[in-house]
Amino acid sequence: MAKQRFREIKQGKVQEQTPKVNSSSDQNNYASVGLKIKAFLTDAFMLLMPIMYVVFYLVMDGREDFAEHKLLGWFYILLPLIIVQTLFMYKTGQTPGYRAYHITLIDDHTKKKPALFVILFRNLTAILSLFTFLGWALMFFRKDNKTLHDLLSATAVVNKK
């Protein structure tokens, strides 16, 4: 191919060749931070709030008992939440919030739904991300919007096709 001169391109004698971006299936369509936050809030109201209500008023004898035994109370809340989220993600790759916003969880290596252990590990490390706050804040600084628990479990949240 002959070298093109800028003057010839500018006068329209030669078409400027732009490199084409290969839109292969290897590239992930990562979910945006906004969609992930909306899905998190939806899951908080659909999954977390009912569990908290049951723990506060049926397992423990009201808010006062919860206030006296906070560590045990949070264990009673987080354990069923992790189990329920793991079951949802294992069955369909989506929680109710993920389904509402058309996003899904995939294994970063296979690009398919992750294995049960990987999902369970991801959900357990999400608690670590929550307590450190840095784990959740990480998605604001990465191009792929991954959180700490996504990085540790080698998963990604992507837009569902």
C-alpha positions as a LaTeX table, in Angstrom:
\begin{tabular}{lrrr}
\hline
Residue & $x$ (\AA) & $y$ (\AA) & $z$ (\AA) \\
\hline
Met1 & 0.00 & 0.00 & 0.00 \\
Ala2 & 1.38 & 3.39 & $-0.98$ \\
Lys3 & 2.01 & 6.03 & 1.62 \\
Gln4 & $-0.84$ & 8.54 & 1.70 \\
Arg5 & $-0.22$ & 12.23 & 1.89 \\
Phe6 & $-2.33$ & 14.40 & 4.17 \\
Arg7 & $-3.07$ & 16.86 & 1.33 \\
Glu8 & $-4.52$ & 14.09 & $-0.84$ \\
Ile9 & $-6.69$ & 12.84 & 1.99 \\
Lys10 & $-7.88$ & 16.37 & 2.77 \\
Gln11 & $-8.79$ & 17.07 & $-0.87$ \\
Gly12 & $-10.77$ & 13.82 & $-1.01$ \\
Lys13 & $-8.56$ & 12.11 & $-3.58$ \\
Val14 & $-7.78$ & 9.28 & $-1.18$ \\
Gln15 & $-10.04$ & 7.92 & 1.54 \\
Glu16 & $-8.51$ & 7.88 & 5.00 \\
Gln17 & $-8.40$ & 4.38 & 6.32 \\
Thr18 & $-9.58$ & 4.04 & 9.88 \\
Pro19 & $-8.73$ & 0.94 & 11.83 \\
Lys20 & $-11.79$ & $-1.21$ & 12.39 \\
Val21 & $-12.53$ & $-2.35$ & 15.89 \\
Asn22 & $-13.14$ & $-6.05$ & 15.99 \\
Ser23 & $-16.40$ & $-6.59$ & 17.83 \\
Ser24 & $-15.79$ & $-10.20$ & 18.63 \\
Ser25 & $-17.62$ & $-12.17$ & 21.25 \\
Asp26 & $-14.46$ & $-12.14$ & 23.38 \\
Gln27 & $-15.21$ & $-8.60$ & 24.50 \\
Asn28 & $-17.52$ & $-8.40$ & 27.50 \\
Asn29 & $-20.39$ & $-6.01$ & 27.70 \\
Tyr30 & $-19.84$ & $-5.05$ & 31.34 \\
Ala31 & $-22.81$ & $-3.71$ & 33.28 \\
Ser32 & $-22.62$ & $-0.05$ & 34.18 \\
Val33 & $-22.15$ & 1.15 & 37.74 \\
Gly34 & $-25.62$ & 2.69 & 37.68 \\
Leu35 & $-27.28$ & $-0.61$ & 36.74 \\
Lys36 & $-25.33$ & $-2.47$ & 39.41 \\
Ile37 & $-26.37$ & 0.04 & 42.09 \\
Lys38 & $-30.03$ & $-0.11$ & 41.00 \\
Ala39 & $-29.92$ & $-3.92$ & 41.08 \\
Phe40 & $-28.32$ & $-3.82$ & 44.54 \\
Leu41 & $-31.05$ & $-1.53$ & 45.87 \\
Thr42 & $-33.76$ & $-3.72$ & 44.32 \\
Asp43 & $-32.25$ & $-6.80$ & 45.94 \\
Ala44 & $-31.99$ & $-4.96$ & 49.24 \\
Phe45 & $-35.73$ & $-4.33$ & 49.25 \\
Met46 & $-36.81$ & $-7.67$ & 47.77 \\
Leu47 & $-34.42$ & $-9.99$ & 49.63 \\
Leu48 & $-32.79$ & $-8.22$ & 52.55 \\
Met49 & $-35.80$ & $-6.40$ & 54.05 \\
Pro50 & $-38.00$ & $-9.50$ & 54.42 \\
Ile51 & $-35.11$ & $-11.39$ & 56.04 \\
Met52 & $-34.48$ & $-8.48$ & 58.41 \\
Tyr53 & $-38.16$ & $-8.38$ & 59.35 \\
Val54 & $-38.21$ & $-12.11$ & 60.12 \\
Val55 & $-35.02$ & $-11.85$ & 62.19 \\
Phe56 & $-36.10$ & $-8.72$ & 64.08 \\
Tyr57 & $-39.63$ & $-9.79$ & 64.99 \\
Leu58 & $-39.81$ & $-13.59$ & 64.73 \\
Val59 & $-36.33$ & $-14.92$ & 65.55 \\
Met60 & $-35.34$ & $-12.22$ & 68.02 \\
Asp61 & $-37.90$ & $-10.56$ & 70.26 \\
Gly62 & $-37.92$ & $-7.13$ & 68.63 \\
Arg63 & $-35.42$ & $-4.40$ & 67.97 \\
Glu64 & $-34.32$ & $-4.23$ & 71.60 \\
Asp65 & $-33.19$ & $-7.86$ & 71.57 \\
Phe66 & $-31.43$ & $-7.25$ & 68.24 \\
Ala67 & $-29.68$ & $-4.22$ & 69.74 \\
Glu68 & $-28.42$ & $-6.36$ & 72.64 \\
His69 & $-27.17$ & $-9.15$ & 70.36 \\
Lys70 & $-26.07$ & $-7.29$ & 67.20 \\
Leu71 & $-23.40$ & $-9.75$ & 66.10 \\
Leu72 & $-25.73$ & $-12.71$ & 66.37 \\
Gly73 & $-28.52$ & $-10.71$ & 64.73 \\
Trp74 & $-26.36$ & $-9.79$ & 61.73 \\
Phe75 & $-25.28$ & $-13.42$ & 61.42 \\
Tyr76 & $-28.97$ & $-14.41$ & 61.33 \\
Ile77 & $-29.54$ & $-11.82$ & 58.59 \\
Leu78 & $-26.47$ & $-12.36$ & 56.41 \\
Leu79 & $-26.46$ & $-16.17$ & 56.38 \\
Pro80 & $-29.93$ & $-16.55$ & 54.79 \\
Leu81 & $-29.20$ & $-13.62$ & 52.46 \\
Ile82 & $-26.04$ & $-15.30$ & 51.16 \\
Ile83 & $-27.87$ & $-18.61$ & 50.74 \\
Val84 & $-30.81$ & $-17.04$ & 48.89 \\
Gln85 & $-28.58$ & $-14.95$ & 46.60 \\
Thr86 & $-26.39$ & $-17.97$ & 45.87 \\
Leu87 & $-29.43$ & $-20.08$ & 44.94 \\
Phe88 & $-30.82$ & $-17.36$ & 42.65 \\
Met89 & $-27.48$ & $-16.86$ & 40.93 \\
Tyr90 & $-26.84$ & $-20.59$ & 40.59 \\
Lys91 & $-30.24$ & $-21.24$ & 39.05 \\
Thr92 & $-30.36$ & $-18.35$ & 36.55 \\
Gly93 & $-27.20$ & $-16.27$ & 37.01 \\
Gln94 & $-29.42$ & $-13.45$ & 38.26 \\
Thr95 & $-30.94$ & $-12.15$ & 41.46 \\
Pro96 & $-34.32$ & $-10.38$ & 41.22 \\
Gly97 & $-32.48$ & $-7.04$ & 40.95 \\
Tyr98 & $-30.21$ & $-8.35$ & 38.20 \\
Arg99 & $-33.23$ & $-9.66$ & 36.31 \\
Ala100 & $-35.05$ & $-6.33$ & 36.63 \\
Tyr101 & $-32.13$ & $-4.49$ & 35.02 \\
His102 & $-31.19$ & $-7.20$ & 32.50 \\
Ile103 & $-27.75$ & $-7.96$ & 33.88 \\
Thr104 & $-26.24$ & $-11.32$ & 34.74 \\
Leu105 & $-23.25$ & $-12.88$ & 36.45 \\
Ile106 & $-20.69$ & $-14.79$ & 34.38 \\
Asp107 & $-17.42$ & $-16.58$ & 35.00 \\
Asp108 & $-14.70$ & $-14.33$ & 33.60 \\
His109 & $-12.77$ & $-17.24$ & 32.08 \\
Thr110 & $-15.53$ & $-19.37$ & 30.55 \\
Lys111 & $-18.00$ & $-16.52$ & 29.85 \\
Lys112 & $-20.76$ & $-18.80$ & 31.15 \\
Lys113 & $-22.70$ & $-19.06$ & 34.38 \\
Pro114 & $-20.27$ & $-19.65$ & 37.29 \\
Ala115 & $-20.11$ & $-22.85$ & 39.32 \\
Leu116 & $-21.92$ & $-23.08$ & 42.66 \\
Phe117 & $-18.72$ & $-22.80$ & 44.71 \\
Val118 & $-17.60$ & $-19.73$ & 42.77 \\
Ile119 & $-20.96$ & $-18.02$ & 43.35 \\
Leu120 & $-20.90$ & $-18.92$ & 47.06 \\
Phe121 & $-17.33$ & $-17.63$ & 47.36 \\
Arg122 & $-18.30$ & $-14.42$ & 45.55 \\
Asn123 & $-21.25$ & $-13.82$ & 47.87 \\
Leu124 & $-19.14$ & $-14.48$ & 50.98 \\
Thr125 & $-16.44$ & $-12.09$ & 49.79 \\
Ala126 & $-19.13$ & $-9.49$ & 49.04 \\
Ile127 & $-19.53$ & $-9.22$ & 52.82 \\
Leu128 & $-15.81$ & $-8.45$ & 53.03 \\
Ser129 & $-16.29$ & $-5.82$ & 50.31 \\
Leu130 & $-19.17$ & $-4.33$ & 52.28 \\
Phe131 & $-17.19$ & $-4.01$ & 55.51 \\
Thr132 & $-14.13$ & $-2.53$ & 53.84 \\
Phe133 & $-16.19$ & $-0.24$ & 51.56 \\
Leu134 & $-13.11$ & $-0.13$ & 49.34 \\
Gly135 & $-14.31$ & $-3.34$ & 47.71 \\
Trp136 & $-17.49$ & $-1.68$ & 46.48 \\
Ala137 & $-15.80$ & 1.63 & 45.69 \\
Leu138 & $-13.41$ & $-0.21$ & 43.37 \\
Met139 & $-16.07$ & $-0.36$ & 40.64 \\
Phe140 & $-15.95$ & 3.43 & 40.29 \\
Phe141 & $-12.26$ & 3.35 & 39.36 \\
Arg142 & $-12.13$ & 0.37 & 36.97 \\
Lys143 & $-13.11$ & 0.35 & 33.29 \\
Asp144 & $-14.77$ & $-3.04$ & 33.70 \\
Asn145 & $-16.71$ & $-1.85$ & 36.80 \\
Lys146 & $-15.60$ & $-4.87$ & 38.83 \\
Thr147 & $-15.83$ & $-4.95$ & 42.61 \\
Leu148 & $-13.39$ & $-6.65$ & 44.96 \\
His149 & $-15.56$ & $-9.76$ & 45.17 \\
Asp150 & $-15.72$ & $-9.95$ & 41.36 \\
Leu151 & $-11.93$ & $-9.82$ & 41.19 \\
Leu152 & $-11.43$ & $-12.41$ & 43.93 \\
Ser153 & $-13.94$ & $-14.85$ & 42.41 \\
Ala154 & $-13.00$ & $-14.17$ & 38.76 \\
Thr155 & $-16.55$ & $-13.22$ & 37.82 \\
Ala156 & $-18.10$ & $-10.29$ & 35.99 \\
Val157 & $-21.51$ & $-8.66$ & 35.89 \\
Val158 & $-22.50$ & $-8.12$ & 32.26 \\
Asn159 & $-25.50$ & $-6.87$ & 30.32 \\
Lys160 & $-27.67$ & $-9.79$ & 29.34 \\
Lys161 & $-27.91$ & $-10.31$ & 25.58 \\
\hline
\end{tabular}
